Amino acid sequence: MNRRLLTLIAALTGALVLVVLAVPALAQGVPGPTAPTIPIPRVNIGISPATKPTDVALALQVLVLLTILTLAPTLLVLLTSFTRIVVVLSFVRTALGTQQVPPTQVLVGLALLLTFFVMNPVIQDINTNALQPYLGNKITQSAALDRAQKPLRAFMFKQTREKDIALFYSLSKEPRPAKQDDVPTYLLVPAFVISELKTAFQIGFAIYIPFIVIDMVVASVLLSMGMMMIPPVIISLPFKILIFLLVDGWNLTVAALFASFQR
């Protein structure tokens, strides 16, 4: 009985081996469906000579456009009210002592929105007198640039101190201008930036004073009670937030910012 069982097992094993060996051979002999081929694109990068002057002009225009897009954030920061607004908002957060609340992204976003609000008259002037006539082929590109910089320069002159302009004239060794139109833009922009920084720091100092008073009062109370191991900042922080909410601090800060641009 055992011999028969062993013989049967050996026969089944041999048949299974034959089947396994025969399947690949049969698969090679039977033609199957061809797999779909996916075309791979070929990219050629090269430099070819320009055949017309317009080809060179178009390439230069694209280069200038890419350069302007790259410098757009810098221009937004240096030529608008963004610098003053974002510095003042940062002073508010530091004076409150709330570390990263509000987050930096929120402060920058709010500063951008307030910047567009402050610069709205300038933007409308540029759009009406420079951009739309240029898009309608009514004026040339140079004329559009001249018209666009006039309202922007007028805004910067209004917010820039004469002392700062005189500083950069003394550094550049250029003769003093007879009127504002004679001041070059490359001297006006840095003078405008340092004027904005000074105004922002003046507003920030005024914001800091009440919070410093609160810190001093809390520190004196804790010292008189003998609680020298407790940091005064932990106790004064909720009081500063409460007072800031009671006086509607964000409303006052934004109102002070807009009032500083109306002088």
C-alpha positions in Angstrom: 0.0 0.0 0.0 2.8 2.4 0.9 4.6 1.5 -2.4 1.5 2.3 -4.4 1.1 5.6 -2.6 4.7 6.5 -3.2 4.4 5.6 -6.9 1.3 7.7 -7.3 3.0 10.7 -5.6 6.0 10.3 -7.8 3.9 10.2 -11.0 1.9 13.3 -10.0 5.1 15.2 -9.2 6.6 14.2 -12.6 3.5 15.3 -14.4 3.5 18.7 -12.6 7.1 19.3 -13.5 6.4 18.6 -17.2 3.5 21.0 -17.2 5.6 23.8 -15.6 8.3 23.3 -18.2 5.9 23.1 -21.1 4.0 26.4 -20.3 6.8 28.8 -21.2 7.6 27.0 -24.4 3.9 27.2 -25.4 3.8 30.8 -24.5 6.7 31.6 -26.7 5.1 29.9 -29.7 1.7 31.6 -29.4 1.6 35.1 -30.7 0.1 37.5 -28.1 -1.3 41.1 -28.4 1.3 43.7 -28.9 1.7 46.3 -26.1 0.8 49.8 -27.1 3.9 52.0 -27.6 3.9 55.5 -25.9 5.8 58.1 -28.0 8.5 60.0 -26.1 8.8 63.7 -27.2 12.1 65.0 -28.2 13.1 68.5 -27.1 15.6 70.5 -29.0 17.3 73.5 -27.4 19.4 75.7 -29.6 20.3 79.2 -30.7 19.4 80.3 -34.2 20.3 83.6 -35.8 17.6 86.3 -36.0 16.3 86.9 -39.5 14.4 90.1 -38.7 15.0 93.0 -36.3 11.6 92.3 -34.7 12.9 89.0 -33.4 15.6 90.8 -31.4 13.1 93.4 -30.1 10.7 90.6 -29.0 13.4 88.8 -27.2 14.5 92.0 -25.4 10.9 92.7 -24.4 10.5 89.2 -22.9 13.8 89.7 -21.0 12.7 93.1 -19.6 9.3 91.6 -18.6 10.9 88.7 -16.8 13.3 91.2 -15.0 10.3 93.3 -13.9 8.4 90.3 -12.6 11.5 89.3 -10.6 11.9 92.8 -9.1 8.1 93.2 -8.5 8.2 92.3 -4.8 11.2 94.6 -4.2 9.4 97.5 -6.0 6.3 96.8 -4.0 8.2 97.1 -0.7 10.3 100.1 -1.6 8.0 102.3 -3.7 4.7 102.0 -1.8 3.4 102.4 1.8 4.1 98.7 2.5 7.3 99.3 4.5 5.7 101.7 7.1 2.6 99.5 7.5 4.3 96.2 8.0 6.9 97.7 10.5 4.1 99.2 12.6 2.1 96.0 12.7 5.3 94.2 13.8 5.8 96.7 16.5 2.2 96.0 17.7 2.8 92.3 18.0 6.2 92.8 19.7 4.7 95.3 22.2 1.9 92.9 23.1 4.4 90.1 23.7 2.3 87.5 22.0 5.3 85.9 20.2 4.0 84.7 16.9 0.4 85.8 17.3 -0.8 87.1 14.9 1.3 84.9 12.5 3.7 86.6 10.2 1.6 85.5 7.2 -1.4 87.3 8.6 0.5 90.5 9.3 2.1 90.5 5.8 -1.3 89.9 4.2 -3.0 92.7 6.1 -0.1 95.0 5.2 -0.6 94.2 1.5 -4.3 94.9 1.7 -3.8 98.2 3.6 -1.1 99.1 1.0 -3.5 98.6 -1.9 -6.0 100.7 0.0 -3.6 103.6 0.6 -2.1 103.4 -2.9 -5.5 103.2 -4.6 -5.6 106.8 -5.9 -2.1 106.4 -7.3 -3.0 103.0 -8.9 -6.2 104.5 -10.5 -4.2 107.5 -11.8 -1.6 105.2 -13.4 -4.3 102.9 -14.9 -6.3 105.8 -16.3 -3.5 108.0 -17.7 -0.8 105.5 -18.5 -1.8 101.8 -18.7 -5.1 102.1 -20.6 -3.8 104.6 -23.3 -0.8 102.4 -23.8 -2.9 99.2 -24.2 -5.1 101.1 -26.6 -2.1 102.0 -28.7 -2.7 105.7 -28.1 0.7 106.5 -26.6 4.2 105.0 -26.8 5.9 102.9 -24.1 8.2 105.7 -23.1 5.3 108.1 -22.7 3.4 105.5 -20.6 6.4 105.2 -18.3 6.7 108.9 -17.9 3.0 109.2 -17.1 3.1 106.3 -14.7 6.0 107.6 -12.6 4.5 111.1 -12.1 1.8 110.1 -9.5 4.1 107.6 -7.8 6.9 110.3 -7.5 4.3 112.7 -6.2 3.3 110.2 -3.5 6.9 109.6 -2.5 7.7 113.3 -2.4 4.8 113.9 -0.1 6.1 111.3 2.4 9.8 112.0 2.1 11.7 114.5 4.3 13.8 117.1 2.6 16.6 116.2 5.0 16.8 112.6 3.7 16.9 113.8 0.1 19.7 116.3 1.0 21.6 113.4 2.6 21.7 111.4 -0.6 22.6 114.5 -2.6 25.5 115.1 -0.4 26.6 111.4 -0.7 26.3 111.4 -4.5 28.1 114.8 -4.9 25.5 116.0 -7.3 24.3 119.7 -7.6 21.2 120.6 -5.7 18.0 120.6 -7.8 16.0 123.7 -8.4 12.6 121.9 -8.2 11.2 118.4 -7.5 11.1 117.4 -11.1 14.9 117.6 -11.2 15.4 115.0 -8.4 16.3 111.7 -10.1 14.3 108.6 -9.0 17.4 106.7 -7.9 18.0 109.3 -5.2 14.3 109.7 -4.3 13.7 106.0 -3.6 16.3 105.5 -0.8 15.3 108.8 0.8 11.7 107.7 0.7 12.6 104.4 2.3 14.5 105.8 5.3 11.7 108.4 5.8 9.2 105.6 5.9 11.3 103.7 8.5 11.6 106.8 10.7 7.9 107.4 10.6 7.2 103.8 11.3 9.5 103.8 14.3 7.9 107.0 15.7 4.5 105.3 15.5 5.9 102.1 17.1 7.4 104.1 20.0 4.0 105.6 20.7 2.5 102.2 20.6 5.1 100.8 23.0 4.6 103.3 25.8 1.3 102.0 27.3 2.5 98.4 27.2 5.8 99.4 29.0 3.7 101.1 31.7 1.7 97.9 32.2 4.8 95.8 32.5 6.3 98.2 35.0 3.1 98.2 37.2 2.9 94.4 37.2 6.6 94.0 38.0 6.2 96.5 40.9 3.2 94.7 42.3 4.8 91.3 42.1 8.0 92.7 43.8 6.0 94.3 46.6 4.2 91.0 47.2 7.4 89.1 47.3 6.7 87.0 44.2 10.1 87.4 42.6 10.1 83.9 41.1 7.1 84.6 38.8 8.1 86.3 35.5 6.2 89.6 35.2 5.5 88.9 31.5 3.3 85.9 32.3 1.1 88.1 34.5 1.1 91.3 32.3 0.3 89.5 29.0 -3.4 88.9 29.7 -3.8 92.5 31.0 -2.1 93.9 27.9 -4.4 91.9 25.7 -7.5 92.9 27.7 -6.6 96.6 27.5 -5.8 96.3 23.8 -9.2 94.8 23.2 -11.0 97.4 25.4 -9.6 100.3 23.5 -10.1 98.6 20.1 -6.3 98.6 19.4 -6.4 97.3 15.8 -8.9 100.0 14.9 -6.7 102.7 16.5 -3.5 101.3 14.9 -5.0 101.3 11.3 -6.5 104.8 11.9 -3.1 106.1 13.0 -1.4 104.6 10.0 -3.9 106.2 7.6 -3.7 109.5 9.4 0.1 109.4 9.0 -0.3 109.3 5.2 -2.7 112.2 5.1 -0.2 114.9 6.2 
